[in-house]
Amino acid sequence: MTDRQVGDGSTTEQIESAYGSDHAVKVIQTQAGSAIFATTGDPNAVGNGNPGDLIGFAIGGDTVGPPEIGGIPGFEYCSG
């Protein structure tokens, strides 16, 4: 669980509710499937370094997995 009481088993709506007032929250498709993240930085800068406080969650069905601090589960960070 995060300090905002969301984590493994939470819904995307709970993530949006917990972080939406002071973070950009976005659902994206990764190499491993859907994920949701929250950042205090530019959400379009994710993957090009750390855009600000970043926390990501893999989406599986109707709930998310455990939080990944500083990254997004399934996101390929290498360039090529």
matplotlib code that plots the C-alpha trace (Angstrom):
import matplotlib.pyplot as plt

x = [0.0, 1.1, 0.9, -2.5, -3.8, -4.0, -2.2, -2.6, -6.3, -7.3, -9.3, -8.2, -10.9, -9.4, -6.0, -7.5, -9.3, -6.2, -3.8, -6.0, -6.1, -2.3, -0.9, -1.5, -3.0, -3.0, -3.8, -1.3, -0.6, 2.8, 4.6, 3.1, -0.5, -2.4, -1.0, -1.9, 0.5, 0.5, 3.1, 3.7, 5.6, 4.7, 2.9, 4.2, 7.8, 7.4, 10.0, 12.4, 13.8, 11.9, 9.3, 8.6, 7.3, 6.2, 4.2, 2.9, 0.5, -0.1, -3.8, -5.1, -8.9, -10.7, -7.9, -4.2, -1.2, 1.4, 2.8, 6.1, 7.8, 9.7, 8.5, 5.6, 5.3, 5.7, 7.2, 10.3, 12.8, 15.6, 16.0, 17.1]
y = [0.0, 3.6, 6.3, 7.2, 3.7, 2.3, -0.7, -4.3, -4.9, -1.3, -0.1, 2.5, 4.7, 4.5, 5.5, 8.4, 9.5, 9.2, 11.1, 13.1, 16.3, 16.9, 14.5, 13.8, 10.3, 8.5, 4.9, 3.7, 0.5, -1.0, -4.0, -6.1, -4.7, -1.8, 0.3, 3.4, 6.0, 9.2, 11.9, 15.4, 16.1, 16.1, 12.9, 13.0, 12.9, 9.4, 7.2, 10.1, 10.1, 10.7, 13.4, 14.0, 11.9, 8.8, 5.8, 3.1, 0.1, -2.7, -3.2, -6.8, -7.1, -4.7, -4.1, -3.0, -4.8, -3.5, 0.0, 0.5, 3.6, 5.6, 3.5, 1.7, -2.1, -3.4, -0.1, -0.6, 2.2, 1.4, 3.4, 2.1]
z = [0.0, -0.6, 2.0, 0.4, 1.1, -2.4, -3.7, -4.6, -5.1, -5.5, -8.5, -11.0, -9.7, -6.2, -7.7, -9.5, -6.3, -4.1, -6.5, -8.9, -6.9, -6.9, -9.5, -13.2, -13.4, -16.7, -18.0, -20.7, -22.6, -21.9, -23.3, -20.6, -20.8, -19.2, -16.4, -14.5, -13.1, -11.1, -11.3, -10.1, -13.3, -17.0, -17.7, -21.3, -20.0, -18.5, -20.1, -20.7, -17.2, -14.0, -14.7, -11.0, -8.2, -10.1, -9.0, -11.3, -11.0, -13.4, -14.2, -14.1, -14.7, -12.4, -10.0, -9.9, -8.6, -6.1, -6.5, -8.3, -7.0, -9.6, -12.5, -14.3, -14.4, -17.9, -19.2, -21.4, -20.3, -22.7, -25.9, -29.1]

ax = plt.figure().add_subplot(projection="3d")
ax.plot(x, y, z, "-o")
ax.set_aspect("equal")
plt.show()
